[in-house]
Amino acid sequence: MPEITLTTLQSLKLKGEKIAMLTCYDATFAQAACQAGVEILLVGDSLGMVLQGHDSTLPVTNAEMAYHVASVKRGNEGALILADLPFMACATLEQTFANSAQLMQAGAHMVKVEGAAWLAESIRLLAERGVPVCAHMGLTPQTVNVLGGYKVQGRNEAQARQMRADAIALEQAGAAMILLECVPSELAAEITQAVKVPVIGIGAGSAVDGQVLVLHDMLGLSLTGRVPKFVKNFMVGQPDIQSALSAYVTAVKEVSFPGTEHGFNA
């Protein structure tokens, strides 16, 4: 796979070709995902749940994130590596700079932050210092205690209007990508059209520029047995993991995934 850069992703958006993103936490799966054609490897703080067995992402530290970024980098074969800034890693500008630097030095090409328009200053300052940023909006797992659980966001008009405005503000601040999680499909489509940067969705319908799933979810693995509505098990009908990874990429590119059954209405 040729090296994927921000320029590559922008070109895919302009051409209308869907972008395939998948979480990844180690070298072996990094190599396998690249060979399947995954363009973005997300080293997500979801590792707190799927690898460490926690009930949320909150216990994950930046040092643990850097460890897994470095592991993914060793197996990477051209994908863009996106790394989560974990809970409270960007509570102050000083922490944001230090933690972002640690992840970039470990091998990330971009960092991801959860929040809304209040992140604008941090995103602007990071971009000015050579750190591309993905803004994660909608359901933001790090604020699950404030949201009152893992709930769809943007269902009422006031929330939807604010989310559209926030997305535009974050793009103007310098966000290089936006990730929408558990957002009504129609709203996600509107945001995708309103901004020029790539928009990746998870539980956000098929009109966004690309899709992401947690690796373990798309392989049919779950510690709890609870399967989110937006998940599809790509191991079904496949002889091995490599084939399942390829099936995921094909489904994203052909827009056969996600289906309407994987999305949410307002």
C-alpha atoms as an extended CHARMM CRD file, in Angstrom:
* protein
*
       266  EXT
         1         1  MET       CA              0.0000000000        0.0000000000        0.0000000000  PROA      1               0.0000000000
         2         2  PRO       CA              1.3890000000        3.4430000000       -0.8740000000  PROA      2               0.0000000000
         3         3  GLU       CA              2.0300000000        5.7300000000        2.0790000000  PROA      3               0.0000000000
         4         4  ILE       CA             -1.1840000000        7.3640000000        3.2610000000  PROA      4               0.0000000000
         5         5  THR       CA             -0.9270000000       11.0440000000        4.1870000000  PROA      5               0.0000000000
         6         6  LEU       CA             -3.3650000000       13.8430000000        4.9510000000  PROA      6               0.0000000000
         7         7  THR       CA             -3.1070000000       14.8090000000        1.2890000000  PROA      7               0.0000000000
         8         8  THR       CA             -4.1470000000       11.2700000000        0.3250000000  PROA      8               0.0000000000
         9         9  LEU       CA             -7.1820000000       11.4130000000        2.5880000000  PROA      9               0.0000000000
        10        10  GLN       CA             -8.2090000000       14.8190000000        1.2790000000  PROA      10              0.0000000000
        11        11  SER       CA             -7.9590000000       13.4870000000       -2.2730000000  PROA      11              0.0000000000
        12        12  LEU       CA            -10.1410000000       10.4890000000       -1.3920000000  PROA      12              0.0000000000
        13        13  LYS       CA            -12.8030000000       12.8310000000       -0.0100000000  PROA      13              0.0000000000
        14        14  LEU       CA            -12.7380000000       14.9700000000       -3.1440000000  PROA      14              0.0000000000
        15        15  LYS       CA            -13.0170000000       11.8770000000       -5.3610000000  PROA      15              0.0000000000
        16        16  GLY       CA            -15.8510000000       10.4620000000       -3.2710000000  PROA      16              0.0000000000
        17        17  GLU       CA            -13.8860000000        7.3020000000       -2.4160000000  PROA      17              0.0000000000
        18        18  LYS       CA            -14.6280000000        6.0250000000        1.0800000000  PROA      18              0.0000000000
        19        19  ILE       CA            -11.8440000000        5.8070000000        3.6670000000  PROA      19              0.0000000000
        20        20  ALA       CA            -11.3490000000        2.6650000000        5.7660000000  PROA      20              0.0000000000
        21        21  MET       CA            -10.1710000000        3.1170000000        9.3500000000  PROA      21              0.0000000000
        22        22  LEU       CA             -9.7810000000        0.4080000000       11.9830000000  PROA      22              0.0000000000
        23        23  THR       CA             -8.4990000000        0.3950000000       15.5470000000  PROA      23              0.0000000000
        24        24  CYS       CA             -5.1670000000       -1.3230000000       16.0430000000  PROA      24              0.0000000000
        25        25  TYR       CA             -2.9790000000       -1.9150000000       19.0560000000  PROA      25              0.0000000000
        26        26  ASP       CA             -0.0280000000       -4.0890000000       17.9790000000  PROA      26              0.0000000000
        27        27  ALA       CA              2.4520000000       -4.7900000000       15.1920000000  PROA      27              0.0000000000
        28        28  THR       CA              0.9010000000       -8.0190000000       13.9020000000  PROA      28              0.0000000000
        29        29  PHE       CA             -2.5560000000       -6.5580000000       13.3570000000  PROA      29              0.0000000000
        30        30  ALA       CA             -1.0190000000       -3.3650000000       11.9560000000  PROA      30              0.0000000000
        31        31  GLN       CA              0.6410000000       -5.3730000000        9.2130000000  PROA      31              0.0000000000
        32        32  ALA       CA             -2.4880000000       -7.4270000000        8.5420000000  PROA      32              0.0000000000
        33        33  ALA       CA             -4.7080000000       -4.3320000000        8.3640000000  PROA      33              0.0000000000
        34        34  CYS       CA             -2.3300000000       -2.6040000000        5.9570000000  PROA      34              0.0000000000
        35        35  GLN       CA             -2.2520000000       -5.6630000000        3.7130000000  PROA      35              0.0000000000
        36        36  ALA       CA             -6.0650000000       -5.5700000000        3.6710000000  PROA      36              0.0000000000
        37        37  GLY       CA             -6.0070000000       -1.9420000000        2.5090000000  PROA      37              0.0000000000
        38        38  VAL       CA             -6.9240000000       -0.1150000000        5.7370000000  PROA      38              0.0000000000
        39        39  GLU       CA             -5.8270000000        3.4910000000        5.2590000000  PROA      39              0.0000000000
        40        40  ILE       CA             -5.9280000000        4.6990000000        8.8770000000  PROA      40              0.0000000000
        41        41  LEU       CA             -4.8720000000        2.7340000000       11.9520000000  PROA      41              0.0000000000
        42        42  LEU       CA             -6.4950000000        4.2170000000       15.0480000000  PROA      42              0.0000000000
        43        43  VAL       CA             -4.5860000000        3.4400000000       18.2080000000  PROA      43              0.0000000000
        44        44  GLY       CA             -7.6280000000        4.0680000000       20.3560000000  PROA      44              0.0000000000
        45        45  ASP       CA             -8.0200000000        4.3950000000       24.0880000000  PROA      45              0.0000000000
        46        46  SER       CA            -10.6130000000        1.6690000000       23.4980000000  PROA      46              0.0000000000
        47        47  LEU       CA             -7.6480000000       -0.5480000000       24.3960000000  PROA      47              0.0000000000
        48        48  GLY       CA             -8.6460000000        0.1130000000       27.9960000000  PROA      48              0.0000000000
        49        49  MET       CA            -11.7510000000       -1.9730000000       27.4090000000  PROA      49              0.0000000000
        50        50  VAL       CA            -10.7830000000       -4.5530000000       24.7710000000  PROA      50              0.0000000000
        51        51  LEU       CA             -7.1920000000       -5.2160000000       25.9300000000  PROA      51              0.0000000000
        52        52  GLN       CA             -7.1120000000       -4.2410000000       29.6070000000  PROA      52              0.0000000000
        53        53  GLY       CA            -10.6530000000       -5.2830000000       30.5630000000  PROA      53              0.0000000000
        54        54  HSD       CA            -11.7810000000       -1.9790000000       32.0880000000  PROA      54              0.0000000000
        55        55  ASP       CA            -15.4350000000       -0.9140000000       31.9020000000  PROA      55              0.0000000000
        56        56  SER       CA            -14.5270000000        2.4140000000       30.2600000000  PROA      56              0.0000000000
        57        57  THR       CA            -11.6340000000        4.1820000000       28.5440000000  PROA      57              0.0000000000
        58        58  LEU       CA            -10.9320000000        6.4350000000       31.5410000000  PROA      58              0.0000000000
        59        59  PRO       CA             -8.1120000000        4.4300000000       33.2270000000  PROA      59              0.0000000000
        60        60  VAL       CA             -5.8580000000        4.5320000000       30.1260000000  PROA      60              0.0000000000
        61        61  THR       CA             -2.6950000000        6.6320000000       30.4980000000  PROA      61              0.0000000000
        62        62  ASN       CA             -0.7430000000        8.5140000000       27.8560000000  PROA      62              0.0000000000
        63        63  ALA       CA              2.2950000000        6.3180000000       28.5260000000  PROA      63              0.0000000000
        64        64  GLU       CA              0.1990000000        3.2380000000       27.7140000000  PROA      64              0.0000000000
        65        65  MET       CA             -1.0350000000        4.9230000000       24.5410000000  PROA      65              0.0000000000
        66        66  ALA       CA              2.5480000000        5.6980000000       23.4940000000  PROA      66              0.0000000000
        67        67  TYR       CA              3.5520000000        2.0670000000       24.0900000000  PROA      67              0.0000000000
        68        68  HSD       CA              0.8450000000        0.8050000000       21.7390000000  PROA      68              0.0000000000
        69        69  VAL       CA              1.5330000000        3.5100000000       19.1410000000  PROA      69              0.0000000000
        70        70  ALA       CA              5.1530000000        2.3650000000       19.0260000000  PROA      70              0.0000000000
        71        71  SER       CA              4.0190000000       -1.2500000000       18.6600000000  PROA      71              0.0000000000
        72        72  VAL       CA              1.6850000000       -0.3860000000       15.7790000000  PROA      72              0.0000000000
        73        73  LYS       CA              4.4000000000        1.6650000000       14.0730000000  PROA      73              0.0000000000
        74        74  ARG       CA              6.6960000000       -1.3610000000       13.9140000000  PROA      74              0.0000000000
        75        75  GLY       CA              4.1330000000       -3.3450000000       11.9220000000  PROA      75              0.0000000000
        76        76  ASN       CA              2.7800000000       -0.4850000000        9.8440000000  PROA      76              0.0000000000
        77        77  GLU       CA              3.1660000000       -0.6980000000        6.0780000000  PROA      77              0.0000000000
        78        78  GLY       CA              2.0250000000        2.7030000000        4.8940000000  PROA      78              0.0000000000
        79        79  ALA       CA             -1.1590000000        3.5150000000        6.7910000000  PROA      79              0.0000000000
        80        80  LEU       CA             -1.6440000000        6.7890000000        8.6370000000  PROA      80              0.0000000000
        81        81  ILE       CA             -1.4170000000        6.2230000000       12.3960000000  PROA      81              0.0000000000
        82        82  LEU       CA             -3.9500000000        8.1680000000       14.4590000000  PROA      82              0.0000000000
        83        83  ALA       CA             -3.5500000000        8.1250000000       18.2550000000  PROA      83              0.0000000000
        84        84  ASP       CA             -6.0380000000        9.0330000000       20.9640000000  PROA      84              0.0000000000
        85        85  LEU       CA             -5.1400000000       11.5420000000       23.6290000000  PROA      85              0.0000000000
        86        86  PRO       CA             -6.6580000000        9.7080000000       26.6280000000  PROA      86              0.0000000000
        87        87  PHE       CA             -8.7830000000       11.0160000000       29.4810000000  PROA      87              0.0000000000
        88        88  MET       CA             -7.5070000000       14.3570000000       30.8940000000  PROA      88              0.0000000000
        89        89  ALA       CA             -4.4190000000       14.2740000000       28.6650000000  PROA      89              0.0000000000
        90        90  CYS       CA             -5.3560000000       17.6950000000       27.3030000000  PROA      90              0.0000000000
        91        91  ALA       CA             -6.7270000000       19.3020000000       30.4730000000  PROA      91              0.0000000000
        92        92  THR       CA             -4.2600000000       22.1920000000       30.0770000000  PROA      92              0.0000000000
        93        93  LEU       CA             -2.3030000000       23.4830000000       27.0960000000  PROA      93              0.0000000000
        94        94  GLU       CA              0.9600000000       22.3540000000       28.6950000000  PROA      94              0.0000000000
        95        95  GLN       CA             -0.3770000000       18.8120000000       29.1270000000  PROA      95              0.0000000000
        96        96  THR       CA             -1.7700000000       18.8460000000       25.5980000000  PROA      96              0.0000000000
        97        97  PHE       CA              1.5850000000       19.7770000000       24.1160000000  PROA      97              0.0000000000
        98        98  ALA       CA              3.5840000000       17.2890000000       26.1990000000  PROA      98              0.0000000000
        99        99  ASN       CA              1.2160000000       14.3630000000       25.6800000000  PROA      99              0.0000000000
       100       100  SER       CA              0.8160000000       15.0510000000       21.9610000000  PROA      100             0.0000000000
       101       101  ALA       CA              4.5920000000       15.2000000000       21.5730000000  PROA      101             0.0000000000
       102       102  GLN       CA              4.9330000000       11.8460000000       23.3360000000  PROA      102             0.0000000000
       103       103  LEU       CA              2.4520000000       10.1910000000       20.9590000000  PROA      103             0.0000000000
       104       104  MET       CA              3.9730000000       11.7690000000       17.8480000000  PROA      104             0.0000000000
       105       105  GLN       CA              7.4860000000       10.7640000000       18.9200000000  PROA      105             0.0000000000
       106       106  ALA       CA              6.2150000000        7.2040000000       19.4490000000  PROA      106             0.0000000000
       107       107  GLY       CA              5.1090000000        7.0800000000       15.8090000000  PROA      107             0.0000000000
       108       108  ALA       CA              1.7020000000        8.7250000000       15.4410000000  PROA      108             0.0000000000
       109       109  HSD       CA              1.0000000000       10.9050000000       12.4080000000  PROA      109             0.0000000000
       110       110  MET       CA             -2.0250000000       12.5990000000       13.9990000000  PROA      110             0.0000000000
       111       111  VAL       CA             -3.6680000000       12.8180000000       17.4230000000  PROA      111             0.0000000000
       112       112  LYS       CA             -7.3690000000       12.6240000000       18.2450000000  PROA      112             0.0000000000
       113       113  VAL       CA             -9.1150000000       14.7120000000       20.8820000000  PROA      113             0.0000000000
       114       114  GLU       CA            -12.6720000000       14.3320000000       22.1700000000  PROA      114             0.0000000000
       115       115  GLY       CA            -14.8790000000       17.3710000000       22.5730000000  PROA      115             0.0000000000
       116       116  ALA       CA            -16.4800000000       20.3070000000       20.8020000000  PROA      116             0.0000000000
       117       117  ALA       CA            -15.7860000000       23.9610000000       19.9810000000  PROA      117             0.0000000000
       118       118  TRP       CA            -13.9740000000       24.5160000000       23.2870000000  PROA      118             0.0000000000
       119       119  LEU       CA            -11.0810000000       22.5360000000       21.7470000000  PROA      119             0.0000000000
       120       120  ALA       CA            -10.5150000000       25.1800000000       19.0610000000  PROA      120             0.0000000000
       121       121  GLU       CA             -7.5660000000       26.9100000000       20.7260000000  PROA      121             0.0000000000
       122       122  SER       CA             -5.7690000000       23.6290000000       21.4780000000  PROA      122             0.0000000000
       123       123  ILE       CA             -6.3000000000       22.4070000000       17.9180000000  PROA      123             0.0000000000
       124       124  ARG       CA             -5.0280000000       25.6790000000       16.4740000000  PROA      124             0.0000000000
       125       125  LEU       CA             -1.9100000000       25.6670000000       18.6200000000  PROA      125             0.0000000000
       126       126  LEU       CA             -1.1580000000       22.0030000000       17.9090000000  PROA      126             0.0000000000
       127       127  ALA       CA             -1.5660000000       22.4850000000       14.1610000000  PROA      127             0.0000000000
       128       128  GLU       CA              0.7550000000       25.4900000000       14.2720000000  PROA      128             0.0000000000
       129       129  ARG       CA              3.3480000000       23.2760000000       15.9660000000  PROA      129             0.0000000000
       130       130  GLY       CA              3.1770000000       20.5050000000       13.3790000000  PROA      130             0.0000000000
       131       131  VAL       CA              0.6870000000       18.1760000000       15.0910000000  PROA      131             0.0000000000
       132       132  PRO       CA             -2.3410000000       17.3140000000       12.9050000000  PROA      132             0.0000000000
       133       133  VAL       CA             -5.5300000000       16.8350000000       14.9190000000  PROA      133             0.0000000000
       134       134  CYS       CA             -8.7020000000       14.7900000000       14.4690000000  PROA      134             0.0000000000
       135       135  ALA       CA            -11.6800000000       16.1750000000       16.3980000000  PROA      135             0.0000000000
       136       136  HSD       CA            -13.9150000000       13.4480000000       17.8770000000  PROA      136             0.0000000000
       137       137  MET       CA            -17.5160000000       14.6600000000       18.2510000000  PROA      137             0.0000000000
       138       138  GLY       CA            -20.9200000000       13.2190000000       19.1280000000  PROA      138             0.0000000000
       139       139  LEU       CA            -20.7050000000       10.3980000000       21.6450000000  PROA      139             0.0000000000
       140       140  THR       CA            -17.3570000000       11.0040000000       23.3270000000  PROA      140             0.0000000000
       141       141  PRO       CA            -16.5810000000        7.9980000000       25.5760000000  PROA      141             0.0000000000
       142       142  GLN       CA            -14.2670000000        9.9760000000       27.8600000000  PROA      142             0.0000000000
       143       143  THR       CA            -17.2730000000       12.0610000000       28.9820000000  PROA      143             0.0000000000
       144       144  VAL       CA            -19.5950000000        9.0850000000       29.4850000000  PROA      144             0.0000000000
       145       145  ASN       CA            -20.2190000000       10.1250000000       33.0950000000  PROA      145             0.0000000000
       146       146  VAL       CA            -21.4000000000       13.5720000000       31.9800000000  PROA      146             0.0000000000
       147       147  LEU       CA            -23.4990000000       12.1870000000       29.1180000000  PROA      147             0.0000000000
       148       148  GLY       CA            -25.2030000000        9.7090000000       31.4330000000  PROA      148             0.0000000000
       149       149  GLY       CA            -24.1470000000        6.6630000000       29.4380000000  PROA      149             0.0000000000
       150       150  TYR       CA            -23.3490000000        5.6960000000       25.8720000000  PROA      150             0.0000000000
       151       151  LYS       CA            -26.1560000000        7.5870000000       24.1460000000  PROA      151             0.0000000000
       152       152  VAL       CA            -26.7380000000        8.8990000000       20.6220000000  PROA      152             0.0000000000
       153       153  GLN       CA            -25.9430000000       12.6160000000       20.4200000000  PROA      153             0.0000000000
       154       154  GLY       CA            -27.5270000000       15.3260000000       18.2560000000  PROA      154             0.0000000000
       155       155  ARG       CA            -31.0660000000       13.9810000000       18.1200000000  PROA      155             0.0000000000
       156       156  ASN       CA            -32.8260000000       17.2280000000       18.9870000000  PROA      156             0.0000000000
       157       157  GLU       CA            -32.5740000000       20.3170000000       16.7750000000  PROA      157             0.0000000000
       158       158  ALA       CA            -30.6890000000       22.4200000000       19.3070000000  PROA      158             0.0000000000
       159       159  GLN       CA            -28.0070000000       19.7470000000       19.7240000000  PROA      159             0.0000000000
       160       160  ALA       CA            -27.8050000000       19.2120000000       15.9740000000  PROA      160             0.0000000000
       161       161  ARG       CA            -27.4460000000       22.9200000000       15.2830000000  PROA      161             0.0000000000
       162       162  GLN       CA            -24.6850000000       23.2130000000       17.8800000000  PROA      162             0.0000000000
       163       163  MET       CA            -22.8330000000       20.1800000000       16.5320000000  PROA      163             0.0000000000
       164       164  ARG       CA            -22.8730000000       21.5800000000       12.9880000000  PROA      164             0.0000000000
       165       165  ALA       CA            -21.5280000000       24.9110000000       14.2470000000  PROA      165             0.0000000000
       166       166  ASP       CA            -18.8650000000       23.1860000000       16.3640000000  PROA      166             0.0000000000
       167       167  ALA       CA            -17.6610000000       21.0830000000       13.4330000000  PROA      167             0.0000000000
       168       168  ILE       CA            -17.2020000000       24.1790000000       11.2810000000  PROA      168             0.0000000000
       169       169  ALA       CA            -15.4370000000       26.0060000000       14.1190000000  PROA      169             0.0000000000
       170       170  LEU       CA            -13.0120000000       23.1390000000       14.6780000000  PROA      170             0.0000000000
       171       171  GLU       CA            -12.2390000000       22.9010000000       10.9690000000  PROA      171             0.0000000000
       172       172  GLN       CA            -11.5330000000       26.6350000000       10.9230000000  PROA      172             0.0000000000
       173       173  ALA       CA             -9.2680000000       26.1930000000       13.9470000000  PROA      173             0.0000000000
       174       174  GLY       CA             -7.1960000000       23.7100000000       11.9720000000  PROA      174             0.0000000000
       175       175  ALA       CA             -8.6830000000       20.2450000000       12.5670000000  PROA      175             0.0000000000
       176       176  ALA       CA             -7.4680000000       17.9690000000        9.7760000000  PROA      176             0.0000000000
       177       177  MET       CA            -10.2140000000       15.3850000000       10.2640000000  PROA      177             0.0000000000
       178       178  ILE       CA            -13.4890000000       14.9430000000       12.1440000000  PROA      178             0.0000000000
       179       179  LEU       CA            -14.7860000000       11.7130000000       13.6660000000  PROA      179             0.0000000000
       180       180  LEU       CA            -18.5060000000       11.4460000000       14.4230000000  PROA      180             0.0000000000
       181       181  GLU       CA            -19.6550000000        8.7300000000       16.8330000000  PROA      181             0.0000000000
       182       182  CYS       CA            -23.3040000000        7.7570000000       17.3600000000  PROA      182             0.0000000000
       183       183  VAL       CA            -24.7970000000       10.6990000000       15.4860000000  PROA      183             0.0000000000
       184       184  PRO       CA            -28.0520000000       10.5870000000       13.4760000000  PROA      184             0.0000000000
       185       185  SER       CA            -27.2430000000        9.6880000000        9.8670000000  PROA      185             0.0000000000
       186       186  GLU       CA            -28.8910000000       12.8060000000        8.4260000000  PROA      186             0.0000000000
       187       187  LEU       CA            -26.9390000000       15.1210000000       10.7230000000  PROA      187             0.0000000000
       188       188  ALA       CA            -23.6790000000       13.3280000000        9.9170000000  PROA      188             0.0000000000
       189       189  ALA       CA            -24.3850000000       13.7970000000        6.2070000000  PROA      189             0.0000000000
       190       190  GLU       CA            -24.9920000000       17.5200000000        6.7400000000  PROA      190             0.0000000000
       191       191  ILE       CA            -21.7250000000       17.9480000000        8.6540000000  PROA      191             0.0000000000
       192       192  THR       CA            -19.8110000000       16.0180000000        5.9870000000  PROA      192             0.0000000000
       193       193  GLN       CA            -21.0890000000       18.4150000000        3.3490000000  PROA      193             0.0000000000
       194       194  ALA       CA            -20.4420000000       21.4860000000        5.5050000000  PROA      194             0.0000000000
       195       195  VAL       CA            -16.7140000000       20.8790000000        6.0350000000  PROA      195             0.0000000000
       196       196  LYS       CA            -13.8560000000       20.3400000000        3.6010000000  PROA      196             0.0000000000
       197       197  VAL       CA            -11.8500000000       17.9290000000        5.7850000000  PROA      197             0.0000000000
       198       198  PRO       CA            -12.5600000000       14.1650000000        5.7910000000  PROA      198             0.0000000000
       199       199  VAL       CA            -15.3160000000       13.0290000000        8.1630000000  PROA      199             0.0000000000
       200       200  ILE       CA            -15.1250000000        9.4920000000        9.5420000000  PROA      200             0.0000000000
       201       201  GLY       CA            -18.1560000000        7.8690000000       11.1350000000  PROA      201             0.0000000000
       202       202  ILE       CA            -18.9610000000        5.1250000000       13.5940000000  PROA      202             0.0000000000
       203       203  GLY       CA            -22.6810000000        4.7690000000       14.0290000000  PROA      203             0.0000000000
       204       204  ALA       CA            -23.0880000000        7.8480000000       11.8080000000  PROA      204             0.0000000000
       205       205  GLY       CA            -24.5420000000        6.4120000000        8.6090000000  PROA      205             0.0000000000
       206       206  SER       CA            -23.0260000000        5.9000000000        5.1870000000  PROA      206             0.0000000000
       207       207  ALA       CA            -22.9100000000        9.4780000000        3.8660000000  PROA      207             0.0000000000
       208       208  VAL       CA            -19.6990000000       10.3350000000        5.7480000000  PROA      208             0.0000000000
       209       209  ASP       CA            -16.2960000000       10.1000000000        4.0370000000  PROA      209             0.0000000000
       210       210  GLY       CA            -15.2010000000        6.9180000000        5.7710000000  PROA      210             0.0000000000
       211       211  GLN       CA            -15.8640000000        4.3710000000        8.5050000000  PROA      211             0.0000000000
       212       212  VAL       CA            -14.1440000000        3.1030000000       11.6210000000  PROA      212             0.0000000000
       213       213  LEU       CA            -14.8200000000        0.0960000000       13.8300000000  PROA      213             0.0000000000
       214       214  VAL       CA            -13.0740000000       -1.3560000000       16.8430000000  PROA      214             0.0000000000
       215       215  LEU       CA            -10.9880000000       -4.2850000000       15.6060000000  PROA      215             0.0000000000
       216       216  HSD       CA            -12.3410000000       -6.7120000000       18.1870000000  PROA      216             0.0000000000
       217       217  ASP       CA            -15.9460000000       -5.7440000000       17.4000000000  PROA      217             0.0000000000
       218       218  MET       CA            -15.6070000000       -6.3920000000       13.6700000000  PROA      218             0.0000000000
       219       219  LEU       CA            -13.9830000000       -9.7580000000       14.4280000000  PROA      219             0.0000000000
       220       220  GLY       CA            -16.9410000000      -10.7690000000       16.5890000000  PROA      220             0.0000000000
       221       221  LEU       CA            -15.0530000000      -10.6090000000       19.8930000000  PROA      221             0.0000000000
       222       222  SER       CA            -16.6550000000       -9.1410000000       23.0120000000  PROA      222             0.0000000000
       223       223  LEU       CA            -15.9000000000       -9.3940000000       26.7190000000  PROA      223             0.0000000000
       224       224  THR       CA            -19.4220000000       -8.3310000000       27.6700000000  PROA      224             0.0000000000
       225       225  GLY       CA            -21.5020000000       -9.9720000000       24.9630000000  PROA      225             0.0000000000
       226       226  ARG       CA            -23.1340000000       -6.6060000000       24.1910000000  PROA      226             0.0000000000
       227       227  VAL       CA            -22.8690000000       -5.7080000000       20.5160000000  PROA      227             0.0000000000
       228       228  PRO       CA            -23.5010000000       -2.0560000000       19.5700000000  PROA      228             0.0000000000
       229       229  LYS       CA            -26.0510000000       -1.4280000000       16.8280000000  PROA      229             0.0000000000
       230       230  PHE       CA            -23.4050000000        0.0110000000       14.5020000000  PROA      230             0.0000000000
       231       231  VAL       CA            -21.1990000000       -3.1030000000       14.5770000000  PROA      231             0.0000000000
       232       232  LYS       CA            -21.0440000000       -5.8540000000       11.9680000000  PROA      232             0.0000000000
       233       233  ASN       CA            -19.1790000000       -9.1260000000       12.5010000000  PROA      233             0.0000000000
       234       234  PHE       CA            -17.0040000000       -9.5120000000        9.4050000000  PROA      234             0.0000000000
       235       235  MET       CA            -15.7280000000      -12.9410000000       10.4660000000  PROA      235             0.0000000000
       236       236  VAL       CA            -19.0740000000      -14.4410000000        9.4310000000  PROA      236             0.0000000000
       237       237  GLY       CA            -18.5670000000      -16.3790000000        6.2070000000  PROA      237             0.0000000000
       238       238  GLN       CA            -14.8050000000      -15.7620000000        6.1260000000  PROA      238             0.0000000000
       239       239  PRO       CA            -12.1300000000      -18.4760000000        6.4410000000  PROA      239             0.0000000000
       240       240  ASP       CA             -9.6490000000      -16.3850000000        8.4440000000  PROA      240             0.0000000000
       241       241  ILE       CA             -8.9260000000      -13.0200000000       10.0100000000  PROA      241             0.0000000000
       242       242  GLN       CA             -7.0660000000      -11.6540000000        6.9980000000  PROA      242             0.0000000000
       243       243  SER       CA            -10.1080000000      -12.3330000000        4.8240000000  PROA      243             0.0000000000
       244       244  ALA       CA            -12.3720000000      -10.6210000000        7.3700000000  PROA      244             0.0000000000
       245       245  LEU       CA            -10.1670000000       -7.5200000000        7.3390000000  PROA      245             0.0000000000
       246       246  SER       CA            -10.2980000000       -7.4380000000        3.5400000000  PROA      246             0.0000000000
       247       247  ALA       CA            -14.0790000000       -7.9120000000        3.6050000000  PROA      247             0.0000000000
       248       248  TYR       CA            -14.3990000000       -4.9120000000        5.9200000000  PROA      248             0.0000000000
       249       249  VAL       CA            -12.3670000000       -2.6790000000        3.6130000000  PROA      249             0.0000000000
       250       250  THR       CA            -14.3300000000       -3.8520000000        0.5650000000  PROA      250             0.0000000000
       251       251  ALA       CA            -17.6560000000       -3.2280000000        2.2930000000  PROA      251             0.0000000000
       252       252  VAL       CA            -16.6130000000        0.2960000000        3.2710000000  PROA      252             0.0000000000
       253       253  LYS       CA            -15.3370000000        1.0880000000       -0.2240000000  PROA      253             0.0000000000
       254       254  GLU       CA            -18.4680000000       -0.3110000000       -1.8950000000  PROA      254             0.0000000000
       255       255  VAL       CA            -20.7250000000        1.4080000000        0.6710000000  PROA      255             0.0000000000
       256       256  SER       CA            -22.4100000000       -1.8910000000        1.5160000000  PROA      256             0.0000000000
       257       257  PHE       CA            -21.4160000000       -1.1550000000        5.1130000000  PROA      257             0.0000000000
       258       258  PRO       CA            -22.8590000000        0.4640000000        7.0830000000  PROA      258             0.0000000000
       259       259  GLY       CA            -26.4250000000       -0.3920000000        6.1710000000  PROA      259             0.0000000000
       260       260  THR       CA            -29.4390000000        1.5110000000        7.3980000000  PROA      260             0.0000000000
       261       261  GLU       CA            -29.7260000000       -1.0050000000       10.2340000000  PROA      261             0.0000000000
       262       262  HSD       CA            -26.3690000000        0.1920000000       11.6010000000  PROA      262             0.0000000000
       263       263  GLY       CA            -27.3730000000        3.8610000000       11.8270000000  PROA      263             0.0000000000
       264       264  PHE       CA            -29.5440000000        6.1090000000       13.9720000000  PROA      264             0.0000000000
       265       265  ASN       CA            -32.4260000000        8.4880000000       13.2530000000  PROA      265             0.0000000000
       266       266  ALA       CA            -32.9790000000       11.8680000000       14.8380000000  PROA      266             0.0000000000
